[in-house]
Amino acid sequence: MKYICDICGWEYDEEKGYPEGGIAPGTKWEDLPEDFTCPLCSVGKDQFSEA
């Protein structure tokens, strides 16, 4: 599953994770920390939509 930031368009792909931010490939969206923020524009998880 992929999730897109509604503000800037950054994409989180569960298969790829976000290694630069310490999130391993295969990490599910619901397993991300509640305080996860978009690496580009810093909005919270509530500002993302399923792709």
C-alpha positions in Angstrom: 0.0 0.0 0.0 1.1 3.6 -0.7 0.2 6.8 1.1 0.5 10.3 -0.4 0.9 13.5 1.6 -2.1 15.7 0.8 0.0 18.8 1.2 3.2 18.2 -0.8 2.7 14.9 -2.6 5.5 12.9 -0.9 4.8 9.2 -1.1 5.2 6.6 1.5 5.5 3.1 0.0 5.1 0.3 2.6 7.3 -2.0 0.5 10.2 0.5 0.4 9.8 2.0 3.8 11.8 5.1 4.5 15.3 3.9 5.3 16.6 7.5 5.4 14.3 8.1 8.3 15.0 4.8 10.1 11.9 3.0 8.8 12.6 -0.4 7.4 11.2 -1.7 4.2 7.9 -3.6 4.8 6.8 -1.3 7.6 3.0 -1.0 7.5 1.5 2.5 7.7 -0.3 1.7 10.9 3.0 0.6 12.4 4.6 4.0 11.9 5.0 6.0 15.1 2.0 8.2 15.8 4.3 11.2 15.7 5.5 10.4 12.2 5.7 13.5 10.0 6.2 14.0 6.3 9.9 14.4 5.6 9.3 17.2 3.1 6.6 19.4 4.7 6.4 18.1 8.3 2.6 17.5 8.5 1.3 14.5 10.5 -0.1 11.1 9.4 -3.6 12.6 9.4 -2.7 14.6 6.3 -2.0 11.5 4.2 -4.3 9.6 1.9 -4.2 6.1 0.5 -2.8 6.1 -3.0 
